Structures are given as C-alpha cells and as structure tokens.
Amino acid sequence: MTPAPPDALLTPDTPLTEVAELDAKTRTMLTKAGFTRVADLLHHYPRRYEDRRHFRGFPLDETPEAVCLHGVVTDCGLRRMGYQKYVEAVVGDAAGHPLAGPIHCRWFNMPWLIKAFAVGQEVVMYGRVKGKRNGLILDHPDFEVIEPHDPRTSVHMGRVAPVYPLGDGLVQKPLREAIHRILERLDDESITPILPVLPGLAASPASGRVTHRAAALRAIHFPATLDKAAAARRWLALEEFFVLQLNVLIRRQQAGAQPGLIHGAPGRLLAQWRASLPFTLTAAQDRSIAEIHRDLAAPRPMNRLLQGDVGSGKTFVALAAALIAAESGYQTAIMAPTQILAEQHYLHFQRHLAPLGVRVGLRTAARKEAASLPLMDGGDRAQIMVGTHALLFDDTTFTNLGLVVIDEQHKFGVAQRARLAGRGLTPDVLVMTATPIPRTLALTLYGDLDVSVLDELPAGRGRITTAVRQGVDLTQVTAFLRQQLDKGRQAYVVYPLVEESDKLAVKAATIEHQAWKERLSGIEVGLLHGRLKPEAKDAVMADYRSGHTRVLVSTTVIEVGVDVPNANLMLVFNAERFGLAQLHQLRGRVGRAAHHSYCVLVCAEGATEAFSRLQVLERTRDGFEIAEADLQLRGPGELLGEKQSGVPGLRLGDLAADAPLVHEARVMAEAVLRDDPALSLARHQPLRALIATTAAGVGSAN
C-alpha cells in the first residue's frame, strides 16, 4: 500500500502502512505487536512519565522512590558475582556536579545488554538507587541511550517524556517517535467526541484544562506539564466510565422491556412459614422481602441484588422469595458456588419447608436428591431446586422456572447468570452477595439491578474479638484452642495452600492437619479442601456439623456460607496471603450464635506491611468499610476475581481511585438516555455505534 503524502492529515482509521514517516523497521515492529491503525497507537497510553525538562543532580545516598537521572557512561563491561554474571554500566552525572559520585547500573542474566553501552554515551536511567559499601547501585533500571546530535532527540529530552508499556517486541524510543509523528499529522476534526455536551460539563473536575477529545489525546501522550497529563487522564477515564455506564443502563432498559412472569400469590405460605419461626425477622429482612414481593408481583422481570454483610440473614430472604414463587405455581432455582454451600442450603430449606409441604431438591455434579420424590422419573417436580453450576447443564429439572436465585454472585460470571436465567421464560432473578461491594463497584457491576441491603444483624449473634498477630507461640495457641474446646465449642484452622510448595514459604493444610492431630491428641481433627472428592467433603462436613469433629483444618473452601453455630474460634495462618474482604468472610464462619467468638489472624514474621493492613479487621466488623479498604489496597480485579466478566478492562479508569468520575459518568449516561432512550437522534449516532462495539468492554473507540 502506498503511503499517504507527508502533508496529508491522518485519521484514527488510517492504516499504519499509509503513514509515510514510519520507516520499514518501525512498521514491522508495530505490526508484530498488533498495531494496524492510527487509533491503535492513539489508545496505547503511557504507563508513566519522566520529567526530562530539568534533571535532578545525582543523589548522594539511597533514594526512597524511583528517580529519573541523566548521566554519561564512564565504564562498562561484563562482571561476575560468585556464579552469576551481570552487565555493569558505570554512569557519572551529566551535569558534572563535583560531589556526585558514579552510579553502578547492573543487569543480571542479560548478557546481550553489553552491546547497548559505550563509554561517552549519554543515558537516561529510571529506578530506585540503593546504597552499598562500594558506592551507589541501580539494579535493572529502565534506561535509554540518548544521541545528542540526533534531530529526534527533542522527542525524548527537554520535555515530559511518556514511557509506554512494552512487550511483543516493542522498543521505547521508536514507539515514542512513531506516536509523536502521528500526533503531528493528526486531523483533530476526525476525532469523534464521546462525552455529551451537558450543562455543567465545562466545570467538571474531570475536564481540567482539556477542551475536547483530540486535546486530551495529545495531552495524554505528550503533555506540557504533569498536571496537564493528569487532566487528560481524567477526561479519557471519564469517557471510559461513561461508555460503561451507558452499556449498564441500556442493559437495564432492555431487561425492563421484556415481559415477565406475575407471581400473584397472596402470600399464605409465606405467612405460615413466618409464624413457624422461633424468632422475629429483622427490619432489614422485612423491608427486603417486601421489595422482592412487589417485584415478583409486577409484570416485568425482577432483576435485584440482595447485598448483606456476613450473617445478616440473606438465606431467609431468599427462602421467602422462593415461597412466593412456589405458591404462584412456579419453580425456583437456587445456585450456590460450591457443593458444600449448596448442600447446606438444601438442608436448611428442607428443615424449614418440609412441614409446609414444599418440595425441595438438590442437584450438584455429585448428588441428586429429591427427598423421597421420584424427581427424575416423571413424578412431582421439586418446587425449589438447589444446586451448583450443574444446574446450568441439566435439561430435565425445570418445567416451569419462575425465579432464579444466585448466591455469592461475585463467584459467577455474567454469562453464567444469563445462562441460568435463560432456563426459564424470562424468570425473575435475585442475586445475593455477602461480600459487601463499594458503591463504585456496585454501579459498575450491578448498575442494571435494583438493590436491597441488609444493614443489620439478627438478634442473638455473639461478639467476635479479632486479633492480628505477627508470628505466634503455637504452644500458647494450642492452649487457648483447648480452652475453647473444653467449653464445648468447635474451631476452624485455615491455611492458604492444600499442599506444600517449593516456591512459597507458606503453610499447607494437609501437612498442618497431621501436626494438629498430634497437638490435640484425643480430639477429632478433620481436614477439608477443594481437592477432596464430593463424597469425602460431605462426610467431613457432616462430622463437623454433628460435633463429632471438633477442629476443622481447612483451606478457604469454607469461606462462603458454612454455618456451624457451635464454632467460635477461627485461626487463619499466613493471613498476609488473603485480602481483607476474604478474611472478613472467613471470620463470618464464627459468631453465629450467642457465645463469645474469636478470630486470630497470624502473619508471617517480617510481614510488617501486611500486619498494618490487617489491623483494619481489628477495628471494625463493618463489611462495607472493609470492602472499601480492600478496594483501595488491592484493586477491583483482585477483589472480585477473574471470573467476574462484568469488570471491564479499563485502560485508564481506576474503579478504586476514580469514584467521583464513576458517579459523574452515571449522571451523564442517565441524562443522555432520558433525552434519547434509543440513541436515535443524529448527534447520538456515534454513541450508538460505539455502544454496539463496546458492549463487552471499553476502550475500542476512535
């Protein structure tokens, strides 16, 4: 393909083969990395910036953070340290400060780098300087060789220089030059606006000094100042959140437009069940049941999230919803993420509903239970079917599915939720989570759902004392555990691994199980982990629920839903390996009855940073506060897991740090759809096309 004339303007759709300024070597590099259009480079954003306008002088001591330095190579060669070889470049201060000593830059196991350096070269280095007995050292710094007389030097020096993510054969300097040349010839009029023109947008904290999308793209790549780079990032991040929120709200519109099933039962079964309870439901449970009852009676499909902290009584709310559906003549599917939780729900529902004549079945990959009913042989079908993901693949269980309840929604992907809902004729959907979700994430993940919140715990729950310890005396721990067992209680002992690892200095459940059996001679100690066969898990949990097993050594397979009220002690070893929200879930396995409970989180020696982080759990039992802290520390991807396909691959937006932008994007999206629900107006046609191409993600816009 013939390159466009050098004076022709470029658009986002221009193929890189038509960009005359790119030489053959650069084109080959970009093509191998998957870049084909100008837009691909425009959206390859910098990962950080180096202010190369005024370099600081060489440090005289260690630096607490990474620094950007300008120097001259005074010596280089291949060195040896014991059995290891490394490339060393000795670099002096380019400014010639008389007190500044040289810095020894080292790269281990990269012998080819020796060809990159020569005495007298100017280099820019980025890294954290460490002090050693023989001088200052930079291990594996980022670096660039600068050619002072090259006319292209101005792209790399004397400015705020972008530093791009590499990989796939990309090289920093030619990549930076390619993006700079494209921006020089970019036609700003070809950049389609994404953010709507709404009153007040000019004063938005996201806009800063950016005036339109083309300006934001220029400033994100080659900003005049770091402040302007930050303003451009906020603008483009707001675009990502806006597109995301439009997708969420359109999905909500589409769901609400479908015809739904009307569960018009008067609620006699619900009233009978409530009268049989030996306790009173909380006000939050009553409120949530009423909200769900209204949704079930409406002619549109229910799509509701029931969010409640550990032990807030979500299962009883789900049971109430299933009773309304059963009395209305419909089946309910209750889907749990693990076999243990599914079987626990089955036993719980059986205990409460069998006296009412409501038929409950169980379907997991390992078991099919339907009480004494010939469920699979043409007899009366279960009115409530509890199961795991096996419910997704069974074509015989449901004949009249009216309600889908998904427990621990964050353990399932959006596609799985849709597949189970698809088993019925637009059934009502209730998703539940005991992992409190910060409002920013809730707007993003569940913005298409109505929300009910259980914000109080039932009466009769015991106090939980949480203690974080850095290394412990196992003799003292064992004595305390025995003390609780002597009172008739039970305990969990949790480890992060099933078996020992050569790579991680972390304790494993299988090895420690044997150790605990020896420490607690005469006491039944069980072992539970995800690699056990289903029937073995059943037997272990049955023994623990019955009280025959007094101590359960386990992995995090008990994290969700396990309910043994007599257990009052939770010991978690290598707690630094877990997130705050996950530890809060584990802690929720105790304190489920009136007796005083304890949760001891044991960190490895030296895990000072983790120790400080875990002290949040000592201060509060508020799951929402803990989730906010976890979001800030770990980010949404780690917090929710890779299976949550509703978390988009945002390029610039940060759900943890950009909460104000998420809310601003929501307001914008709502305003646009109020004005034009179908995005049919001419000014919204680019948005309509963008939504069609980004329904499964964000960031492919021109």
VEXDOPA-823229 format. One line per 8 residues: their letters; for each residue x, y, z of C-alpha. Coordinates in steps of 0.05 Angstrom, whole numbers, plus 5000, padded with zeros to 4 digits. Example, Ala and Ser with C-alpha at 12.3 -4.5 7.8 and 13.67 -1.06 7.14 Angstrom:
// VEXDOPA-823229
AS = 5246:4910:5156 | 5273:4979:5143
***
This chain:
// VEXDOPA-823229
MTPAPPDA = 5000:5000:5000 | 5028:5068:4980 | 5039:5115:5039 | 4998:5179:5041 | 5034:5243:5022 | 5073:5273:5080 | 5027:5333:5085 | 4962:5291:5086
LLTPDTPL = 4925:5291:5152 | 4915:5225:5188 | 4851:5199:5219 | 4842:5144:5271 | 4824:5095:5214 | 4886:5109:5173 | 4927:5044:5165 | 4997:5050:5193
TEVAELDA = 5022:5026:5125 | 5000:5094:5098 | 5039:5135:5149 | 5098:5160:5108 | 5142:5179:5167 | 5145:5108:5194 | 5206:5071:5168 | 5202:4997:5149
KTRTMLTK = 5234:4974:5214 | 5185:5012:5257 | 5126:4988:5216 | 5149:4916:5224 | 5156:4926:5299 | 5086:4956:5306 | 5054:4903:5261 | 5084:4846:5301
AGFTRVAD = 5057:4878:5364 | 4986:4880:5335 | 4982:4954:5316 | 4949:4964:5248 | 4913:5032:5251 | 4929:5101:5277 | 4875:5090:5330 | 4914:5031:5359
LLHHYPRR = 4972:5077:5375 | 4929:5134:5399 | 4900:5087:5452 | 4966:5056:5473 | 4971:5102:5533 | 5035:5116:5573 | 5044:5078:5638 | 5082:5135:5670
YEDRRHFR = 5121:5199:5653 | 5192:5223:5664 | 5202:5298:5673 | 5263:5308:5630 | 5259:5384:5629 | 5303:5393:5689 | 5340:5332:5716 | 5357:5329:5789
GFPLDETP = 5430:5320:5806 | 5457:5252:5822 | 5437:5230:5893 | 5490:5225:5947 | 5453:5169:5983 | 5397:5118:5973 | 5331:5144:5946 | 5265:5121:5977
EAVCLHGV = 5230:5124:5909 | 5249:5114:5837 | 5284:5174:5805 | 5300:5196:5734 | 5373:5213:5723 | 5414:5239:5664 | 5485:5212:5661 | 5546:5194:5619
VTDCGLRR = 5575:5124:5614 | 5646:5124:5641 | 5658:5049:5641 | 5620:4986:5621 | 5633:4911:5619 | 5612:4841:5637 | 5624:4827:5711 | 5619:4767:5756
MGYQKYVE = 5590:4759:5826 | 5600:4689:5851 | 5569:4644:5799 | 5528:4700:5769 | 5548:4744:5711 | 5520:4813:5701 | 5527:4873:5655 | 5551:4936:5690
AVVGDAAG = 5550:5008:5664 | 5584:5059:5709 | 5548:5125:5699 | 5570:5194:5721 | 5528:5257:5729 | 5519:5291:5662 | 5515:5358:5698 | 5585:5346:5727
HPLAGPIH = 5567:5361:5800 | 5633:5357:5838 | 5604:5318:5897 | 5564:5268:5857 | 5597:5200:5853 | 5583:5150:5798 | 5524:5101:5800 | 5536:5028:5783
CRWFNMPW = 5478:5004:5739 | 5473:4927:5738 | 5432:4878:5697 | 5436:4805:5717 | 5426:4747:5667 | 5421:4796:5608 | 5490:4790:5575 | 5465:4818:5508
LIKAFAVG = 5458:4887:5540 | 5534:4895:5537 | 5524:4916:5465 | 5478:4973:5485 | 5532:5014:5521 | 5596:5050:5502 | 5639:5098:5541 | 5618:5170:5530
QEVVMYGR = 5545:5155:5515 | 5491:5198:5546 | 5437:5157:5581 | 5373:5169:5619 | 5361:5120:5676 | 5300:5107:5719 | 5300:5067:5783 | 5309:5067:5858
VKGKRNGL = 5381:5080:5879 | 5409:5033:5933 | 5470:5044:5975 | 5525:4993:5980 | 5592:4992:6014 | 5628:5006:5948 | 5580:5060:5923 | 5510:5072:5896
ILDHPDFE = 5475:5019:5855 | 5416:5016:5807 | 5394:4945:5794 | 5357:4933:5729 | 5338:5006:5716 | 5298:5027:5656 | 5345:5064:5610 | 5350:5099:5543
VIEPHDPR = 5412:5118:5504 | 5408:5190:5480 | 5441:5214:5417 | 5453:5289:5430 | 5461:5308:5356 | 5401:5268:5330 | 5346:5316:5308 | 5296:5268:5340
TSVHMGRV = 5326:5280:5409 | 5273:5333:5424 | 5221:5278:5426 | 5257:5245:5484 | 5292:5302:5521 | 5275:5371:5546 | 5202:5352:5557 | 5156:5310:5600
APVYPLGD = 5170:5244:5564 | 5118:5189:5561 | 5141:5118:5580 | 5099:5065:5546 | 5084:4993:5564 | 5126:4948:5521 | 5126:4874:5506 | 5114:4839:5439
GLVQKPLR = 5180:4865:5412 | 5164:4939:5423 | 5223:4986:5436 | 5212:5050:5475 | 5246:5103:5432 | 5219:5084:5363 | 5149:5074:5394 | 5151:5144:5425
EAIHRILE = 5176:5173:5359 | 5120:5138:5320 | 5065:5165:5365 | 5095:5235:5364 | 5097:5236:5288 | 5025:5212:5283 | 5001:5266:5330 | 5038:5319:5288
RLDDESIT = 4995:5299:5228 | 4930:5280:5264 | 4866:5313:5239 | 4832:5336:5302 | 4765:5341:5266 | 4767:5266:5254 | 4766:5251:5329 | 4694:5235:5347
PILPVLPG = 4671:5265:5413 | 4646:5215:5465 | 4626:5257:5525 | 4559:5291:5516 | 4552:5366:5516 | 4514:5377:5580 | 4505:5438:5625 | 4560:5440:5677
LAASPASG = 4609:5395:5639 | 4658:5452:5630 | 4663:5458:5705 | 4672:5383:5714 | 4731:5362:5756 | 4747:5314:5700 | 4755:5367:5647 | 4811:5407:5679
RVTHRAAA = 4842:5447:5623 | 4822:5398:5569 | 4772:5425:5519 | 4757:5366:5473 | 4777:5294:5459 | 4833:5309:5410 | 4866:5355:5461 | 4860:5300:5513
LRAIHFPA = 4894:5250:5467 | 4951:5299:5452 | 4960:5315:5526 | 4958:5243:5549 | 5017:5226:5504 | 5059:5290:5504 | 5036:5336:5560 | 5067:5404:5571
TLDKAAAA = 5064:5390:5647 | 5048:5332:5692 | 4985:5369:5714 | 4961:5370:5642 | 4975:5296:5636 | 4933:5284:5697 | 4876:5326:5669 | 4878:5288:5603
RRWLALEE = 4876:5221:5640 | 4815:5243:5679 | 4780:5264:5615 | 4794:5199:5579 | 4778:5158:5641 | 4711:5194:5646 | 4698:5173:5574 | 4711:5100:5592
FFVLQLNV = 4664:5103:5652 | 4611:5140:5611 | 4611:5085:5557 | 4609:5032:5611 | 4550:5064:5647 | 4513:5073:5581 | 4520:4998:5570 | 4496:4982:5640
LIRRQQAG = 4435:5028:5635 | 4417:5003:5565 | 4421:4931:5591 | 4374:4953:5648 | 4326:4983:5597 | 4326:4920:5555 | 4312:4876:5615 | 4255:4920:5638
AQPGLIHG = 4223:4919:5570 | 4216:4843:5569 | 4150:4812:5590 | 4157:4780:5658 | 4121:4727:5700 | 4070:4752:5750 | 4076:4717:5818 | 4008:4738:5844
APGRLLAQ = 4003:4692:5904 | 3972:4725:5965 | 4028:4700:6010 | 3994:4646:6052 | 4056:4601:6050 | 4099:4659:6069 | 4054:4676:6128 | 4054:4603:6152
WRASLPFT = 4129:4600:6149 | 4138:4665:6187 | 4090:4641:6241 | 4132:4578:6249 | 4197:4615:6263 | 4221:4616:6335 | 4249:4686:6324 | 4229:4752:6291
LTAAQDRS = 4260:4774:6225 | 4299:4839:6226 | 4270:4903:6199 | 4320:4899:6142 | 4297:4829:6124 | 4224:4851:6126 | 4239:4911:6081 | 4277:4868:6031
IAEIHRDL = 4223:4815:6029 | 4171:4869:6016 | 4213:4898:5959 | 4222:4829:5928 | 4148:4813:5936 | 4129:4877:5897 | 4178:4858:5842 | 4152:4787:5837
AAPRPMNR = 4080:4812:5830 | 4098:4862:5775 | 4091:4844:5701 | 4164:4859:5686 | 4222:4813:5704 | 4255:4825:5771 | 4330:4838:5769 | 4350:4852:5841
LLQGDVGS = 4414:4848:5882 | 4408:4829:5955 | 4470:4854:5990 | 4483:4840:6063 | 4542:4831:6109 | 4564:4763:6135 | 4509:4733:6179 | 4455:4785:6161
GKTFVALA = 4404:4732:6141 | 4403:4732:6065 | 4383:4659:6061 | 4317:4672:6098 | 4301:4728:6048 | 4315:4680:5990 | 4272:4627:6023 | 4214:4677:6028
AALIAAES = 4221:4694:5954 | 4220:4620:5936 | 4156:4610:5977 | 4121:4666:5939 | 4142:4634:5873 | 4120:4565:5896 | 4051:4589:5918 | 4045:4623:5850
GYQTAIMA = 4057:4557:5815 | 4130:4567:5793 | 4195:4532:5807 | 4256:4566:5838 | 4329:4551:5822 | 4378:4568:5877 | 4450:4566:5852 | 4509:4565:5900
PTQILAEQ = 4584:4569:5882 | 4605:4506:5919 | 4577:4438:5934 | 4585:4450:6009 | 4543:4513:6007 | 4491:4481:5960 | 4482:4422:6008 | 4477:4468:6067
HYLHFQRH = 4423:4509:6032 | 4387:4444:6015 | 4387:4420:6087 | 4365:4489:6112 | 4307:4494:6062 | 4286:4422:6076 | 4283:4435:6151 | 4240:4497:6143
LAPLGVRV = 4196:4478:6084 | 4182:4404:6091 | 4129:4418:6146 | 4095:4465:6096 | 4092:4411:6042 | 4141:4448:5996 | 4184:4401:5955 | 4259:4415:5955
GLRTAARK = 4311:4381:5911 | 4386:4381:5906 | 4427:4378:5842 | 4503:4382:5843 | 4555:4348:5799 | 4560:4293:5852 | 4490:4286:5881 | 4417:4286:5860
EAASLPLM = 4369:4289:5918 | 4294:4300:5918 | 4274:4275:5988 | 4230:4214:5974 | 4203:4242:5909 | 4216:4209:5841 | 4242:4276:5816 | 4278:4249:5755
DGGDRAQI = 4226:4196:5738 | 4166:4236:5719 | 4137:4246:5789 | 4122:4313:5821 | 4178:4362:5807 | 4215:4398:5862 | 4186:4467:5873 | 4254:4491:5897
MVGTHALL = 4317:4462:5866 | 4383:4477:5900 | 4448:4465:5863 | 4516:4486:5838 | 4536:4503:5766 | 4508:4434:5749 | 4440:4469:5745 | 4465:4504:5682
FDDTTFTN = 4473:4438:5644 | 4412:4398:5667 | 4356:4399:5616 | 4306:4357:5656 | 4300:4392:5723 | 4255:4451:5706 | 4188:4453:5671 | 4163:4519:5698
LGLVVIDE = 4222:4560:5723 | 4198:4626:5751 | 4253:4650:5798 | 4328:4645:5796 | 4368:4659:5860 | 4444:4663:5853 | 4483:4662:5918 | 4551:4696:5922
QHKFGVAQ = 4542:4729:5855 | 4616:4751:5851 | 4636:4678:5845 | 4598:4672:5779 | 4608:4707:5713 | 4554:4749:5679 | 4548:4696:5625 | 4533:4641:5676
RARLAGRG = 4480:4685:5708 | 4448:4696:5640 | 4451:4622:5622 | 4414:4601:5684 | 4362:4656:5676 | 4353:4631:5605 | 4328:4564:5631 | 4260:4596:5643
LTPDVLVM = 4215:4643:5604 | 4245:4708:5629 | 4246:4686:5702 | 4254:4736:5758 | 4327:4740:5782 | 4352:4752:5852 | 4428:4754:5862 | 4458:4755:5931
TATPIPRT = 4526:4771:5959 | 4556:4772:6028 | 4617:4807:6001 | 4599:4880:6012 | 4611:4918:5948 | 4635:4990:5949 | 4585:5036:5915 | 4633:5050:5857
LALTLYGD = 4636:4976:5840 | 4562:4966:5851 | 4547:5019:5800 | 4594:4985:5751 | 4579:4912:5762 | 4506:4914:5783 | 4482:4980:5755 | 4428:4943:5717
LDVSVLDE = 4399:4915:5781 | 4355:4943:5836 | 4388:4936:5904 | 4363:4913:5972 | 4410:4920:6030 | 4410:4880:6095 | 4444:4931:6141 | 4432:4898:6209
LPAGRGRI = 4447:4831:6241 | 4395:4786:6273 | 4390:4785:6348 | 4428:4732:6386 | 4494:4739:6349 | 4555:4736:6394 | 4611:4785:6399 | 4674:4770:6357
TTAVRQGV = 4742:4791:6383 | 4792:4797:6326 | 4868:4797:6338 | 4924:4804:6288 | 4990:4772:6308 | 5058:4771:6274 | 5086:4703:6289 | 5057:4664:6349
DLTQVTAF = 5077:4614:6401 | 5040:4551:6379 | 5041:4525:6450 | 5000:4585:6473 | 4954:4580:6412 | 4942:4506:6426 | 4927:4520:6499 | 4876:4574:6481
LRQQLDKG = 4844:4528:6430 | 4838:4472:6481 | 4807:4522:6529 | 4751:4536:6479 | 4742:4462:6464 | 4735:4447:6538 | 4676:4495:6539 | 4643:4451:6486
RQAYVVYP = 4659:4496:6426 | 4689:4480:6358 | 4744:4513:6317 | 4768:4526:6246 | 4842:4527:6229 | 4854:4556:6159 | 4915:4554:6113 | 4925:4584:6044
LVEESDKL = 4951:4521:6009 | 4928:4449:6004 | 4999:4421:5998 | 5069:4448:6010 | 5101:4490:5955 | 5174:4493:5936 | 5164:4565:5914 | 5125:4594:5972
AVKAATIE = 5144:4595:6045 | 5071:4584:6064 | 5040:4531:6108 | 4994:4478:6077 | 4931:4446:6105 | 4950:4374:6092 | 5016:4378:6129 | 4989:4421:6186
HQAWKERL = 4929:4374:6195 | 4977:4319:6218 | 5011:4368:6264 | 4945:4389:6296 | 4924:4317:6306 | 4988:4307:6347 | 4979:4372:6386 | 4906:4356:6402
SGIEVGLL = 4913:4283:6418 | 4846:4253:6437 | 4806:4306:6399 | 4777:4292:6330 | 4810:4337:6278 | 4782:4338:6207 | 4812:4361:6141 | 4774:4397:6086
HGRLKPEA = 4800:4424:6020 | 4778:4432:5948 | 4814:4371:5921 | 4774:4322:5962 | 4721:4282:5925 | 4650:4306:5936 | 4630:4247:5979 | 4692:4258:6023
KDAVMADY = 4673:4332:6032 | 4602:4310:6051 | 4629:4263:6105 | 4677:4315:6133 | 4623:4369:6138 | 4572:4321:6167 | 4620:4302:6222 | 4635:4375:6236
RSGHTRVL = 4562:4397:6237 | 4545:4340:6284 | 4601:4359:6332 | 4638:4293:6324 | 4695:4332:6292 | 4716:4387:6340 | 4770:4422:6299 | 4768:4431:6223
VSTTVIEV = 4834:4444:6187 | 4816:4474:6121 | 4832:4518:6062 | 4786:4575:6041 | 4735:4525:6016 | 4696:4544:6080 | 4698:4619:6061 | 4627:4623:6037
GVDVPNAN = 4563:4603:6072 | 4585:4548:6120 | 4542:4554:6182 | 4560:4516:6245 | 4534:4558:6304 | 4575:4520:6355 | 4641:4541:6323 | 4670:4601:6360
LMLVFNAE = 4745:4602:6342 | 4776:4619:6274 | 4852:4613:6267 | 4880:4637:6200 | 4954:4625:6186 | 4993:4664:6134 | 4938:4715:6136 | 4982:4762:6095
RFGLAQLH = 4964:4718:6035 | 4890:4738:6038 | 4851:4800:6021 | 4812:4838:6074 | 4744:4820:6045 | 4763:4746:6042 | 4786:4747:6115 | 4721:4782:6134
QLRGRVGR = 4683:4725:6101 | 4725:4673:6138 | 4713:4710:6204 | 4639:4705:6189 | 4641:4630:6200 | 4643:4644:6275 | 4600:4689:6318 | 4537:4656:6291
AAHHSYCV = 4508:4641:6360 | 4505:4676:6427 | 4573:4655:6455 | 4635:4699:6451 | 4677:4683:6389 | 4749:4696:6369 | 4785:4706:6303 | 4861:4704:6305
LVCAEGAT = 4898:4725:6242 | 4971:4703:6242 | 5021:4737:6196 | 5089:4711:6178 | 5149:4742:6214 | 5172:4805:6177 | 5105:4817:6142 | 5102:4887:6170
EAFSRLQV = 5062:4919:6114 | 5010:4863:6116 | 5006:4868:6191 | 4987:4942:6186 | 4936:4926:6131 | 4902:4871:6171 | 4892:4916:6232 | 4831:4944:6195
LERTRDGF = 4797:4879:6215 | 4813:4892:6288 | 4780:4960:6285 | 4714:4943:6250 | 4664:4889:6231 | 4631:4935:6181 | 4637:4896:6116 | 4627:4958:6073
EIAEADLQ = 4684:4995:6107 | 4728:4934:6099 | 4709:4927:6025 | 4727:4999:6012 | 4795:4989:6045 | 4806:4925:6005 | 4788:4961:5940 | 4839:5015:5954
LRGPGELL = 4893:4965:5971 | 4882:4910:5920 | 4841:4939:5863 | 4776:4911:5834 | 4808:4855:5794 | 4838:4821:5854 | 4780:4837:5898 | 4728:4804:5854
GEKQSGVP = 4769:4752:5817 | 4780:4739:5744 | 4714:4702:5736 | 4675:4766:5743 | 4669:4783:5669 | 4628:4845:5686 | 4693:4880:5707 | 4716:4916:5644
GLRLGDLA = 4788:4921:5621 | 4793:4995:5633 | 4855:5026:5604 | 4857:5090:5645 | 4798:5088:5693 | 4812:5062:5763 | 4749:5038:5800 | 4785:5045:5866
ADAPLVHE = 4813:5116:5857 | 4762:5147:5809 | 4697:5141:5848 | 4677:5214:5832 | 4686:5200:5758 | 4643:5137:5761 | 4587:5176:5793 | 4595:5234:5744
ARVMAEAV = 4592:5184:5686 | 4529:5154:5714 | 4495:5222:5717 | 4516:5236:5645 | 4491:5169:5620 | 4424:5177:5655 | 4416:5247:5625 | 4431:5223:5554
LRDDPALS = 4382:5165:5559 | 4328:5209:5589 | 4335:5255:5529 | 4341:5199:5477 | 4327:5128:5505 | 4341:5094:5438 | 4401:5138:5420 | 4364:5153:5355
LARHQPLR = 4380:5227:5349 | 4432:5246:5297 | 4481:5273:5349 | 4479:5206:5385 | 4493:5162:5325 | 4568:5158:5340 | 4550:5137:5411 | 4502:5085:5385
ALIATTAA = 4556:5055:5341 | 4605:5057:5399 | 4558:5021:5446 | 4549:4966:5394 | 4624:4954:5391 | 4639:4960:5465 | 4582:4921:5497 | 4633:4870:5521
GVGSAN = 4687:4920:5541 | 4714:4990:5540 | 4766:5026:5500 | 4758:5009:5427 | 4732:5078:5408 | 4766:5121:5357
***
